[in-house]
Structures are given as structure tokens and as C-alpha cells.
């Protein structure tokens, strides 16, 4: 059974300047490296109205705030883990 995930990342100016520009690239690289491109829908949002908590993103509706480059891969490993992988 094919699992699907949705990642929505805030690209509003506050989150963008706090690091989401780099986070987007790390996510893209991660998806490519782990062959998840076809299982994950990566969407950008103009502003998610959580500016003080940025960088802000959601994975399947689960919220992640103040996301840093050092923790994003750990979050992706945990949230996108498939049984047997």
C-alpha cells in the first residue's frame, strides 16, 4: 500500500528569513535521497500566521515550530518512517 504524506512549509517573510529557505532545500534533498518524491506532497504557504514561532511547518497536520537545519532530518526520519524502512 502506498503511503502519502503532506508537508506544508511557511514561506512568509518572517519564517523565510528565519531559515525556512534552507529548510525547504534540506527537505527536497531528503525526499530525493530517500526516494520519497512520489509519496510526499511538499507545499509552500504564503503565511501561516504563526510568525513568532517560525520557522513553521506541518507534516500531515502535525505542527513543528522553530525548526532548525540540525533537527529537520531527525523530524523527517521520525514522521516519514515507513514500516520496514
Buried (B, 14 or more C-beta within 10 A) or exposed (E): EEEEBEBBBBBBEBBBEBBBEBBBEBBEEBBEEBEBEEBBEBEBBEBBEBBEBBBBBBBEEEEBEEBEEEEBBEBBEEEBEEEEE
